[in-house]
Amino acid sequence: MSFLRRNLLKFSRTDSALPAMDPSISDEKSQVSVHSVDRKDPIEFNDDKKVVDDGIISLKDLEQDEDIRPGTLTLEEDAAGGMGRHLGVFSCTLLIVGKVIGSGIFSTPSSILSSVGSIGASLMLWVLGLVMSFCGLFIWLEFGTMYPRSGGEKVYLEAVYKKPRLLATVLYAANAIILGFTASGCIVFASNILVASGHTADRWVSRGIAIAVIVFATLLHGLTPKLGLYFMNGLSVFKIAILLFVVVTGWVVLGGGTHIKNPHANFRNAFEGSSTSSNDYATATFKVLFAYAGWSNINYVLNNVKDPIRTLKISAPLGLAICAALYIFANISYFAVASKEEILKSGTTVASLFFGKVFGHKAQRALSVFGKLTVSIVEWRDSLRDLNRLRSSCRNVVTVTFATSRVNQELAKEGIPLPFGSKFWASNWPTGKAPWPGLILHLIPSVIVIIAPPPAVAYPFILDIEGYPQQIINLFIVFGLFYLRWKKPNAHRPFRVWWPLAIFFLAASTFLVIAPFLKPANGVGDTPPLPYYLYCLVGIGVLVFGVIYWAMWRVILPKLFRYDLVERKETLSDGTVVTLYSRVKKE
C-alpha cells in the first residue's frame, strides 16, 4: 500500500511531464506549456528554449537516444496531423472505463463462483485480478511516459527490438490488422437486441445488424470525430451510472432497507465449499482478467492526448480504480441479494437476477432489455466457451474502434507496404481530422469475420485465436522493460514501475502463454472436434506470417530483383508525416 500511495502522489506532479500541446498551434510552431516543480503558472516557450533547472524541456530534448527511439519518426513528426491533442483527463479516464466495463461484470460472477465454489474465494479472485491488472498498467505507464506516442505495444516493441530493422513493426502489424477486429462484440450486440425484442436470433439477421453496428462506428469516428468522442464518453458515463445503481442498491439491501431477508447470509462462512483444484482457480482467474481488460487503452491514442505524460499518469490508474471499485462492490451487492444456490442455478445473468429479486419480475425484464441495448448483457451458460464469448462481448465496439484505428494509422506511418499505399492508410482523409482509412482497415476484417465463419465451431475458434498472440506480445513487452532498465538505466523515465510488480506480471504472462497448451479438465477444450491447442498454434502462425511478410519485403525481394529500399519522409496535405520506402536499382 505504501508503494501505491507514493506513486499515486506522483500522478499529480508534472515536473517530468511532456509539454502540453495546444491543438490550435500549427505543425511549424511547437509552443508548449509545462508546469514546473516550483511554478504555479504555465510557461510558454519555443523549441529552442529550455529551463533545465526547473525541469522544463522542449520536445526535442524529450527524444530518446537513437538506439532506443521507436520507429523512424521523431516525437513531433509522429504527433503531427489530425485533430491534435484534444483528449483531456476526463475523456481519457472514460476511454479506460468504456473499454473495461462491459458484460463481464453482469455475467461472469456466477461462472467464477461455479469454478471456485465459494463466495469468499470468488471475491478474493476479483481482488487478485485488480492487483494483476495494476501491475500491467504500471508497466505500460513506464513505457507510455517514456514514449508518449500513439500505438501502444507497437511503439514499445520498436524501441526494444530494433534489429532486424522493422521486424517488430511488421510482426505486430500482422496481429493488429488480421486479428484486430470487433466482429464478436457486434454479433453479440445484434443477437441481444433480437432476443430482447422477442425475435428469433436468425443467423443472417444477426449478421446484418452486426455489420450495421460496425459501419455506424466507422462512420461516426471517421466523419464526425467530435460527435464520436461525445457519444463514446456518454456511453461510458452511462455504464458507470448502471453499476453505481447496482452498488447503491446493494448497500440499501445490506442495510435492511428492502424486503430481502438475511442479506448477510452469504458472508458468513464465506469460504465454505471452496475448490481445492488449481485448474478451477486458473480458469476463474482468466475470467476475471478478461473482465478487467482495457486498462491500456490510452496508450494507443497518446498523440491525441493533452499533456500526455501527466494525463496518462492520472487517467489510467483513475479509470482502472473506478472500474475495480465498481466491480468489487457490485459483486458484494449480487451476493447480498441472491443466495449462492440461486446464483449458481440461475439461467439468467446475475444482474438480471439481482434486479428481479429486489424490484420484481417487471424490473428484471426492463433491465434485460435496457442492459442489452447498452452494455451487451449476455445470457450464457457456465462453460469455457462462454468465457471466450464473454471476453469478446465485453468490448465496447465504439471505444475499441476508436483506439484500433489510431494503431492502424501508426503502422501505416512507418511505411509498411499495404494495398493502395501507406500514404492512404496513414492519412486523415477525407476530413483531415480523423483516420478514416485506419477505420476502414479495421472494418474490413471485422466484416469478413461477421459473414464468413459458421457459428458452430469456427466462430468460437476465431475468438480463441483473437487473444492468444496478444499474450505473447505482452510477454515480450515485459522482457523489453527489463532490457531497457539494463541497457539504458539513466534514460528519461517520468514513471518507474516497482520491479517486483513487473516480475509478478512476467510470471502471470508466462502462465497465460503456457496454460492453453495444458490439457483441459474435459480433455477436449471448447471447440471440438478441433484439438484444444490448435488455436494457440494458429495464433502463433499469425505472428509467423508477419515474420515471413517482413522477410519478403526487406530481404528476399530486394535480393531477387537487386534493389535497395531507401527511406524518405513525406508530409501529407493534412499535416501527417509518413515514412516511405523507394526502390532504388542496384548498379
C-alpha positions, -999 to +999 in steps of 0.1 A: +000+000+000+029+024+007+041+018-028+007+026-043+005+057-021+039+070-032+032+065-069-004+079-067+011+110-053+034+112-083+004+113-106-004+149-096+032+160-102+041+175-135+078+182-132+086+154-157+056+157-178+057+161-216+048+197-225+012+201-233+005+207-270-020+233-279-042+218-308-046+252-323-008+256-329+004+245-363+030+219-371+056+245-378+053+260-343+058+238-313+049+261-284+041+241-253+033+248-217+046+229-187+041+232-150+074+231-133+080+219-098+084+254-084+060+273-106+022+275-105+016+292-138+024+276-172+054+290-191+053+292-229+084+288-249+096+277-283+116+246-293+149+264-289+142+274-253+145+253-222+150+257-184+168+227-172+170+237-136+132+239-133+127+206-151+113+223-183+125+208-215+115+210-252+100+183-274+134+178-290+150+172-256+124+145-248+136+124-277+153+093-266+187+081-277+188+069-313+194+033-303+162+031-282+140+056-301+110+038-316+102+039-353+115+063-379+096+094-370+105+120-343+081+127-315+070+159-331+065+143-365+046+114-351+021+138-334+015+160-365-018+160-383-053+152-374-072+170-345-040+173-325-040+169-287-077+172-277-083+145-252-080+156-215-081+137-182-119+133-183-121+118-218-090+096-212-104+082-179-137+074-197-117+058-225-105+033-200-139+029-183-156+024-217-132-004-227-131-022-194-168-022-183-188-045-204-210-075-200-183-093-179-193-078-146-230-085-153-225-122-163-192-137-151-197-136-113-219-167-115-194-187-136-165-176-114-184-187-083-191-220-100-154-225-107-141-217-072-171-229-051-173-202-025-183-165-021-150-156-003-128-172-029-147-155-057-143-121-041-106-128-035-101-135-072-117-102-081-091-085-059-063-107-074-074-096-109-072-060-097-037-064-085-026-082-117-042-055-138-025-027-119+009-045-123+004-045-161-009-009-160+023+003-142+045-014-168+025+003-196+028+035-177+066+034-177+066+027-214+039+052-222+057+080-203+090+072-219+074+071-253+043+094-254+032+083-288+001+066-302+004+029-310+008+012-276+027-021-279+038-013-314+059+016-301+074-003-272+084-033-294+100-009-319+120+007-291+134-026-277+136-049-306+153-027-332+171-055-351+163-068-376+150-034-387+112-031-388+107-068-379+089-060-347+067-034-365+056-059-392+051-087-367+028-065-346+010-053-377+001-088-386-016-093-353-032-059-352-046-059-387-055-096-391-069-101-356-078-066-347-115-069-354-145-063-333-168-087-351-176-107-319-189-077-300-210-067-329-226-101-333-233-105-296-248-070-296-270-079-325-282-112-310-290-095-277-312-068-295-331-096-312-336-116-281-346-086-260-372-076-286-387-111-287-374-120-322-355-152-331-318-145-334-317-156-371-282-161-384-284-136-413-305-110-395-279-110-367-251-106-392-269-077-409-274-059-376-237-066-367-225-051-399-247-021-394-231-016-359-195-017-371-203+005-401-220+030-378-189+031-356-167+036-386-188+065-400-192+081-366-155+083-358-144+089-394-167+116-405-178+132-372-149+127-348-161+152-321-195+137-321-179+102-318-160+114-288-191+128-271-210+096-279-182+074-265-180+095-233-218+093-229-218+055-231-190+053-205-208+076-181-240+056-186-221+024-178-208+039-146-244+050-137-257+015-142-231+000-119-234+028-093-271+020-092-263-017-086-238-008-059-261+017-041-290-008-042-267-034-027-259-010+002-296-004+008-301-042+008-273-048+033-287-020+055-320-038+057-339-013+036-356-038+013-377-070+016-346-092+011-343-114+042-309-121+058-287-102+032-256-111+052-260-149+049-235-154+021-208-136+040-210-159+070-186-188+064-177-172+031-150-197+022-172-227+028-171-251-002-140-236-018-125-256-045-091-273-040-083-277-077-057-254-091-073-258-126-106-243-112-088-212-099-068-208-131-100-209-152-117-184-129-086-161-130-088-160-168-124-148-165-116-121-140-087-108-161-109-107-192-134-086-173-106-061-164-091-060-199-088-025-214-066-007-189-040+001-217-065+019-240-050+054-235-016+042-247-030+036-282-040+072-287-014+093-269-008+116-299-044+129-293-038+134-256-032+168-240+000+169-218+002+131-224+026+121-196+007+139-169-027+129-183-017+092-187-004+091-151-037+104-138-063+089-161-050+053-164-049+045-127-081+065-121-100+047-148-089+013-137-096+022-100-131+033-108-138+000-127-122-021-099-142-004-071-175-008-090-167-044-099-159-055-063-189-036-048-212-049-075-202-085-066-209-078-030-243-064-040-251-096-060-241-119-031-262-098-007-294-102-027-293-138-040-283-170-023-253-189-035-275-216-049-297-191-068-266-175-084-253-209-094-286-223-108-298-191-124-305-193-161-303-155-164-275-131-159-265-122-123-276-086-129-310-096-142-314-120-112-303-091-089-330-067-102-356-094-103-350-102-066-350-066-055-377-050-077-397-078-091-402-095-125-411-064-144-379-046-134-360-078-143-374-077-178-368-040-181-331-044-171-328-073-196-340-052-225-323-020-214-290-035-205-287-055-237-291-023-257-264-005-238-237-028-225-245-061-242-255-081-211-253-117-223-272-148-211-248-177-215-244-210-196-213-216-175-187-232-197-153-224-212-168-214-245-189-188-226-156-174-213-145-165-248-178-151-258-180-131-226-145-118-232-154-106-267-187-091-257-171-071-230-155-049-256-174-017-264-175-015-302-173+022-304-144+025-279-124-003-295-129+011-330-117+045-319-084+031-305-077+005-331-079+029-360-051+050-344-029+019-341-036+011-378-026+047-387+006+045-367+015+012-385+009+028-419+030+058-410+060+035-406+058+027-443+047-009-441+037-019-477-001-022-478-026-022-507-032+013-522+000+026-505+009+036-470+001+072-476-036+065-479-038+043-448-018+068-428-038+099-438-068+116-421-088+116-454-114+129-460-120+153-431-083+159-422-092+153-386-097+116-381-080+085-396-109+071-416-086+049-437-074+034-404-110+028-395-116+011-429-086-011-423-103-021-391-137-025-407-126-050-435-115-079-413-145-073-389-170-077-418-152-108-431-154-124-397-190-115-393-200-130-426-176-159-432-175-185-404-203-208-394-214-202-359-210-238-345-172-243-343-154-218-364-167-187-346-157-196-310-124-209-325-117-174-340-125-158-307-098-181-291-073-171-317-080-134-312-064-131-278-036-156-277-010-137-298-015-106-276-004-127-246+028-134-264+033-097-272+027-088-236+054-113-226+079-096-250+069-062-236+078-072-201+111-087-213+117-054-230+111-034-198+139-053-181+162-050-211+158-012-212+164-010-175+197-028-180+206-012-214+197+024-205+193+028-168+195+066-170+170+071-198+142+096-193+115+078-172+088+100-158+074+069-141+092+038-129+073+006-121+085-011-089+104-041-102+087-068-080+054-058-097+070-063-131+083-097-121+049-107-108+033-096-142+060-115-160+052-147-142+015-142-149+021-135-186+043-166-189+015-187-173-011-173-197+011-182-227+018-218-214-016-227-198-036-231-231-013-260-241-021-278-209-048-304-213-082-291-200-103-308-174-128-320-200-100-332-223-113-317-255-114-279-250-142-256-262-141-262-299-144-300-305-136-318-328-107-294-332-077-300-308-078-278-278-043-264-286-050-257-322-060-220-317-027-214-300-008-228-330-029-207-354-023-176-332+014-182-334+010-188-371-003-152-375+029-139-359+050-162-381+031-148-411+043-114-400+079-126-400+075-141-435+059-109-448+088-089-434+114-112-449+098-110-484+096-071-482+130-064-466+152-093-477+140-118-503+125-094-530+153-068-528+179-096-533+159-113-560+153-081-580+185-063-570+173-031-554+177-012-522+149+003-500+157+039-495+139+057-467+123+091-470+097+112-451+068+130-467+042+154-452+007+148-464-018+176-471-035+171-437-001+176-419+005+139-412+042+128-416+047+094-431+078+073-438+080+059-473+105+035-490+116+039-526+131+011-546+165+021-560+180-002-585+215-015-577+241-008-603 
